[in-house]
Amino acid sequence: MADLVTTRRRFLTSTGALMAVGLGGLTEPARAQGVAPTPSMRGGANNYRPGAPIVKRIGGGGFWMTGTVRRAGDGVPLPGQRIQIWAHTTEGHERDARSHGATLTDENGEFRLEMPQIVPAFGQAHGHLAYDSEEFESVFLRPVMRRSSDTSLSADFVLRPA
C-alpha cells in the first residue's frame, strides 16, 4: 500500500511540475530535421573526366540513367544542374571518352540520359554519376544494378552548398 501511495504522489508531483512549466516542446509545432546531403561513394570517381560534354544520348541508347537533384536542408529540387554519367557498356569501357556524357536537370530537378546497356565490370553491373559544378560540393556515385539485364538505373543527389 505504501508503494501505491508513493507512486501516486510521485505521479501527481511530476504532473503538477509539468503543468507549471508548460508542455514545452509538446506545444511547439513539429520541425523538419532537414534533408541530409548525399555522401560520395567509394569508387564513384573512377575514370571521371572533368568537363565531359552535355549530350542528348550516349552511343546507341537502349538503357536509361535517371534521378533527381535536390538541395540539402530543405530538399528543394534544383533545375539546371549538370550531372555527368559514364559506365562500362555494350559499346565501350568506362574509361573511354565515348562512354561519358553529361545532362542537365529539368525544372523539377530531374534528369534522364539514354545510353547503351550497362554490362558487368569487375563482377558488377554499375553506373557512375557525378555532380561537379561549383555551386555545390562535388558528389560521385557508383550505384550497382540489381540485375545486369535491367534497362534502367536511378540515382538521386542531395547537394550541400559549396
VOPAGU-2260 file (C-alpha; in pm, 1 decimal, decimal comma):
REM VOPAGU-2260
SITE   aa  ch    i         X         Y         Z
SITE  MET   A    0       0,0       0,0       0,0
SITE  ALA   A    1     287,6     235,7      80,3
SITE  ASP   A    2     427,6     175,3    -271,6
SITE  LEU   A    3      93,6     270,7    -426,5
SITE  VAL   A    4      79,2     597,8    -227,6
SITE  THR   A    5     441,8     680,6    -316,6
SITE  THR   A    6     378,5     607,2    -684,7
SITE  ARG   A    7      57,4     815,2    -683,9
SITE  ARG   A    8     231,5    1102,1    -500,8
SITE  ARG   A    9     525,8    1089,4    -748,1
SITE  PHE   A   10     282,6    1096,9   -1043,2
SITE  LEU   A   11      88,0    1394,6    -907,0
SITE  THR   A   12     406,2    1585,1    -822,1
SITE  SER   A   13     563,3    1532,0   -1164,2
SITE  THR   A   14     236,9    1608,7   -1345,6
SITE  GLY   A   15     195,7    1930,6   -1144,7
SITE  ALA   A   16     555,1    2034,5   -1223,6
SITE  LEU   A   17     499,4    1967,0   -1593,8
SITE  MET   A   18     180,4    2175,6   -1593,3
SITE  ALA   A   19     354,0    2459,0   -1405,3
SITE  VAL   A   20     629,8    2496,7   -1664,7
SITE  GLY   A   21     405,2    2418,9   -1961,1
SITE  LEU   A   22     428,3    2134,6   -2204,3
SITE  GLY   A   23     738,2    2286,2   -2366,6
SITE  GLY   A   24     819,7    2100,3   -2681,7
SITE  LEU   A   25     480,4    1931,7   -2688,4
SITE  THR   A   26     305,5    2260,0   -2768,7
SITE  GLU   A   27     562,0    2364,9   -3035,9
SITE  PRO   A   28     490,3    2265,2   -3394,4
SITE  ALA   A   29     693,1    1974,0   -3528,5
SITE  ARG   A   30    1005,6    2088,1   -3711,9
SITE  ALA   A   31    1158,8    1903,8   -4007,9
SITE  GLN   A   32    1500,1    1758,1   -3941,8
SITE  GLY   A   33    1614,7    1856,9   -4290,1
SITE  VAL   A   34    1733,2    1653,0   -4583,9
SITE  ALA   A   35    2085,2    1518,5   -4538,2
SITE  PRO   A   36    2339,5    1559,5   -4820,4
SITE  THR   A   37    2437,9    1258,8   -5030,1
SITE  PRO   A   38    2787,8    1132,3   -4947,9
SITE  SER   A   39    3023,3    1037,7   -5231,0
SITE  MET   A   40    3052,3     663,9   -5284,3
SITE  ARG   A   41    3377,5     472,2   -5285,5
SITE  GLY   A   42    3485,4     412,6   -5644,9
SITE  GLY   A   43    3240,3     671,8   -5775,7
SITE  ALA   A   44    3511,0     892,8   -5927,2
SITE  ASN   A   45    3688,9     607,3   -6109,8
SITE  ASN   A   46    3753,4     710,8   -6472,8
SITE  TYR   A   47    3587,6    1050,3   -6418,3
SITE  ARG   A   48    3651,3    1302,7   -6698,3
SITE  PRO   A   49    3620,3    1669,6   -6594,0
SITE  GLY   A   50    3415,3    1867,5   -6844,0
SITE  ALA   A   51    3250,6    1577,4   -7027,7
SITE  PRO   A   52    3020,0    1731,0   -7290,8
SITE  ILE   A   53    2645,9    1772,6   -7246,6
SITE  VAL   A   54    2485,4    1523,8   -7485,9
SITE  LYS   A   55    2136,5    1416,2   -7592,3
SITE  ARG   A   56    2236,7    1049,3   -7570,6
SITE  ILE   A   57    2549,0     839,0   -7517,1
SITE  GLY   A   58    2603,7     595,2   -7805,0
SITE  GLY   A   59    2313,2     397,5   -7948,2
SITE  GLY   A   60    2099,7     408,0   -7636,5
SITE  GLY   A   61    1859,4     146,7   -7503,9
SITE  PHE   A   62    1935,2     198,3   -7133,1
SITE  TRP   A   63    1813,5     489,4   -6915,3
SITE  MET   A   64    2002,0     656,0   -6630,7
SITE  THR   A   65    1761,9     870,8   -6427,0
SITE  GLY   A   66    1743,9    1055,5   -6098,4
SITE  THR   A   67    1676,2    1374,2   -5908,6
SITE  VAL   A   68    1887,2    1655,4   -5767,4
SITE  ARG   A   69    1776,1    1841,8   -5453,6
SITE  ARG   A   70    1931,5    2088,3   -5210,8
SITE  ALA   A   71    2039,9    1962,4   -4868,3
SITE  GLY   A   72    1841,9    2100,5   -4577,0
SITE  ASP   A   73    1512,1    2190,3   -4740,4
SITE  GLY   A   74    1503,3    1932,4   -5022,4
SITE  VAL   A   75    1414,3    2189,6   -5289,5
SITE  PRO   A   76    1454,1    2047,3   -5645,6
SITE  LEU   A   77    1749,8    2202,5   -5831,0
SITE  PRO   A   78    1692,1    2281,0   -6200,4
SITE  GLY   A   79    1979,4    2334,6   -6443,8
SITE  GLN   A   80    2232,9    2120,6   -6255,6
SITE  ARG   A   81    2496,2    1932,0   -6457,3
SITE  ILE   A   82    2521,1    1555,6   -6398,1
SITE  GLN   A   83    2795,8    1355,3   -6569,0
SITE  ILE   A   84    2724,5     988,2   -6642,6
SITE  TRP   A   85    2955,4     707,4   -6756,9
SITE  ALA   A   86    2968,5     327,8   -6742,7
SITE  HIS   A   87    3106,2       8,1   -6890,2
SITE  THR   A   88    2853,1     -66,0   -7167,6
SITE  THR   A   89    2797,1    -286,3   -7469,5
SITE  GLU   A   90    2967,4     -11,7   -7673,7
SITE  GLY   A   91    3270,2      77,0   -7462,1
SITE  HIS   A   92    3460,4      75,5   -7136,5
SITE  GLU   A   93    3402,7     334,6   -6864,2
SITE  ARG   A   94    3748,3     478,5   -6933,3
SITE  ASP   A   95    3656,3     553,2   -7299,8
SITE  ALA   A   96    3558,5     912,1   -7382,7
SITE  ARG   A   97    3265,2     782,1   -7591,0
SITE  SER   A   98    3119,5     622,0   -7276,4
SITE  HIS   A   99    3092,0     960,3   -7099,4
SITE  GLY   A  100    2833,2    1234,9   -7127,5
SITE  ALA   A  101    2653,5    1492,9   -6918,7
SITE  THR   A  102    2297,0    1618,0   -6892,6
SITE  LEU   A  103    2112,2    1896,1   -6710,1
SITE  THR   A  104    1826,7    1865,4   -6463,5
SITE  ASP   A  105    1484,1    1993,7   -6569,0
SITE  GLU   A  106    1263,0    2241,4   -6378,4
SITE  ASN   A  107    1173,7    1964,4   -6127,7
SITE  GLY   A  108    1537,1    1874,3   -6058,8
SITE  GLU   A  109    1503,0    1551,1   -6259,5
SITE  PHE   A  110    1746,1    1413,4   -6516,4
SITE  ARG   A  111    1734,4    1136,3   -6778,1
SITE  LEU   A  112    2003,7    1025,7   -7016,8
SITE  GLU   A  113    1983,4     736,8   -7260,3
SITE  MET   A  114    2295,1     528,0   -7310,1
SITE  PRO   A  115    2397,3     177,4   -7423,4
SITE  GLN   A  116    2316,7    -119,2   -7198,7
SITE  ILE   A  117    2540,9    -130,5   -6892,7
SITE  VAL   A  118    2731,5    -458,6   -6859,6
SITE  PRO   A  119    2926,7    -600,4   -6564,0
SITE  ALA   A  120    3276,6    -470,8   -6496,7
SITE  PHE   A  121    3478,0    -625,9   -6215,0
SITE  GLY   A  122    3185,3    -859,6   -6145,9
SITE  GLN   A  123    2915,5    -592,0   -6106,9
SITE  ALA   A  124    2690,9    -404,5   -6347,6
SITE  HIS   A  125    2713,6     -45,3   -6223,6
SITE  GLY   A  126    2699,8     314,1   -6339,3
SITE  HIS   A  127    2892,8     624,6   -6243,5
SITE  LEU   A  128    2739,9     967,0   -6189,3
SITE  ALA   A  129    2892,9    1294,0   -6077,6
SITE  TYR   A  130    2777,8    1638,0   -5976,0
SITE  ASP   A  131    3085,4    1854,6   -6022,8
SITE  SER   A  132    2985,1    2216,5   -6067,7
SITE  GLU   A  133    3094,7    2497,5   -5836,2
SITE  GLU   A  134    2764,7    2595,6   -5671,9
SITE  PHE   A  135    2751,3    2279,0   -5457,4
SITE  GLU   A  136    3002,8    2029,8   -5320,7
SITE  SER   A  137    3104,9    1754,3   -5566,0
SITE  VAL   A  138    2938,7    1415,6   -5524,8
SITE  PHE   A  139    3039,2    1095,0   -5705,3
SITE  LEU   A  140    2802,4     797,0   -5709,2
SITE  ARG   A  141    2852,1     433,8   -5816,6
SITE  PRO   A  142    2512,7     262,0   -5793,7
SITE  VAL   A  143    2506,0    -113,3   -5860,2
SITE  MET   A  144    2227,2    -266,1   -6066,8
SITE  ARG   A  145    2011,8    -540,1   -5912,6
SITE  ARG   A  146    2038,2    -747,7   -6230,9
SITE  SER   A  147    2263,5    -694,9   -6530,5
SITE  SER   A  148    1954,6    -735,2   -6751,4
SITE  ASP   A  149    1789,6    -422,3   -6603,0
SITE  THR   A  150    1735,6    -148,5   -6862,2
SITE  SER   A  151    1742,2     146,4   -6623,9
SITE  LEU   A  152    1918,9     269,6   -6313,7
SITE  SER   A  153    1824,2     559,6   -6089,4
SITE  ALA   A  154    2043,3     767,2   -5858,2
SITE  ASP   A  155    1944,4    1070,9   -5652,9
SITE  PHE   A  156    2163,6    1357,6   -5535,4
SITE  VAL   A  157    2110,7    1582,3   -5235,0
SITE  LEU   A  158    2369,6    1859,5   -5261,2
SITE  ARG   A  159    2532,9    2073,5   -4994,5
SITE  PRO   A  160    2616,3    2432,3   -5098,2
SITE  ALA   A  161    2990,5    2478,6   -5156,3
